[in-house]
Amino acid sequence: AGSDPFESAPQEFQSKVRQGYLAQAAEVPERWLVLDGSQPQSELSREIWTKVQPLL
């Protein structure tokens, strides 16, 4: 498997992509779930499940 081109892209590119997604999330927040990836995995899992479960 080769390296991921997005992971190896310059930080400026990654920041622009992130800002684009955050702008979309701000425009239509009911369609997006923005997570803090620095949280422990158990907290992220709980937050995701809490938000997704009502949709199932």
PyMOL commands that set and color helices and strands:
alter all, ss='L'
color gray80, all
select helices_A, chain A and resi 11-27+29-31+41-55
alter helices_A, ss='H'
color red, helices_A
deselect
rebuild
show_as cartoon
